[in-house]
Amino acid sequence: MGEPKKENLPQLRMRYLPTTPPPMAGMPAGYQLRSFEKGDEQGWADLLNANAELGEWSLERIAGILAVGLNRQFFVASGSQLTACAGVHDALLDEVEYWEIGWVASHPGHRGLGLGAKVTAAALTHALTLSARPVILRTDDFRLPAIKSYLRLGFTPLLDHSSYPERWRLIAARLGPGYEQQFPEMRR
């Protein structure tokens, strides 16, 4: 069976099932974890544009994200440069309120250091301190390094769209050994 047609397919969804945050090891030397601060807007847009996987970003798009519901953004910084980001946002999907971990990105010049996993863990830890709701994230089929990170953090693929089972099967095959055991546990 071939890869599903890409047109009009929704992003993949994953859910965090544990009720405790994942352990988070220390930051590499020269990097620090911090929350959004006024004045970070341009650096955040620059980071997302450098990542080149989440569309085009402007100050107006950043302002739109910040203006909607509860929003807490986390960054890993090296000096004044933002090198990775993830946030917690209100989400309503299928009439269910969720905490969504979103806009997860790392700068290409700083990849391979686990910064995306660290900032995602920080956002996840914060989400678990908020009112009790499911925690989800959305991702894309091609973001294999991010998917590996999400699986290691404890996220589980969801199968709530007809295209998901086949797409996740293809992803599991591309991720290789060490990940396939996580896919039999996929839940609706």
Residue pairs with C-beta under 8 A, 6 or more apart in sequence:
1 166
3 166
3 167
3 170
4 163
4 166
4 167
9 161
9 163
9 167
10 161
10 163
11 138
11 139
11 140
12 138
12 139
12 140
12 141
12 147
12 157
12 158
12 164
12 167
12 168
12 171
13 93
13 136
13 137
13 138
13 139
13 157
13 158
13 160
13 161
13 164
14 136
14 137
14 138
14 139
14 150
14 155
14 156
14 157
14 158
15 134
15 135
15 136
15 155
15 156
15 158
15 187
16 101
16 124
16 127
16 134
16 135
16 136
16 137
16 153
16 154
16 155
16 156
17 154
17 156
17 187
18 154
19 128
20 128
21 121
21 124
21 125
21 128
22 121
22 124
22 125
22 153
22 154
24 118
24 121
24 122
24 125
25 114
25 118
27 33
27 76
27 118
28 113
28 114
28 115
30 78
30 79
31 76
31 77
31 78
31 83
31 113
31 115
32 76
32 77
33 74
33 75
33 76
33 118
33 119
33 122
34 74
34 75
34 77
35 72
35 73
35 74
35 75
36 44
36 66
36 72
36 73
36 74
36 75
36 87
40 73
40 75
40 82
41 59
41 62
41 63
41 66
42 59
43 80
43 81
43 82
44 57
44 62
44 73
44 75
44 82
44 85
45 57
45 58
45 59
45 61
45 62
46 82
47 75
47 82
47 83
47 84
47 85
47 105
47 107
48 54
48 55
48 57
48 85
48 103
48 105
49 56
49 57
50 107
50 108
50 109
51 105
51 106
51 107
51 108
52 108
53 105
53 140
53 142
53 143
54 103
54 105
65 71
65 87
65 89
65 103
66 73
68 89
68 90
69 89
69 90
70 88
70 89
70 90
70 130
71 87
71 88
71 89
71 90
72 87
72 88
72 123
72 126
73 85
73 86
73 87
73 103
74 85
74 86
74 87
74 119
74 122
74 123
74 126
75 82
75 83
75 84
75 85
75 119
76 82
76 83
76 84
76 85
76 106
76 110
76 115
76 118
76 119
77 83
78 110
81 107
82 107
83 106
83 107
83 109
83 110
83 115
84 105
84 106
84 107
84 110
84 115
84 116
84 118
84 119
85 103
85 104
85 105
85 106
85 119
86 101
86 102
86 103
86 104
86 105
86 116
86 119
86 120
86 122
86 123
87 101
87 102
87 103
87 123
88 99
88 100
88 101
88 102
88 123
88 124
88 126
88 127
88 130
89 99
89 100
89 102
90 97
90 98
90 99
90 100
91 97
91 98
91 99
91 100
91 102
91 136
92 98
93 136
94 160
96 134
97 133
98 133
98 134
98 135
98 136
99 127
99 130
99 133
99 134
99 135
99 136
100 135
100 136
100 137
100 138
101 120
101 123
101 124
101 127
101 135
101 136
101 137
102 137
102 138
104 116
104 119
104 120
104 123
104 137
104 139
104 146
105 116
106 115
106 116
106 119
111 145
114 149
116 145
116 146
116 149
117 149
117 152
117 153
120 149
120 150
120 153
121 153
124 135
124 153
127 135
128 135
136 158
137 150
137 155
139 146
139 147
139 150
141 167
141 170
141 171
144 171
144 174
144 175
147 171
147 175
148 175
148 179
151 175
151 179
151 182
156 182
156 185
156 186
156 187
157 164
157 168
157 171
157 183
157 186
158 164
158 186
158 187
158 188
159 165
159 168
159 186
159 187
159 188
160 188
165 186
168 183
168 186
169 183
172 179
172 180
172 183
173 180
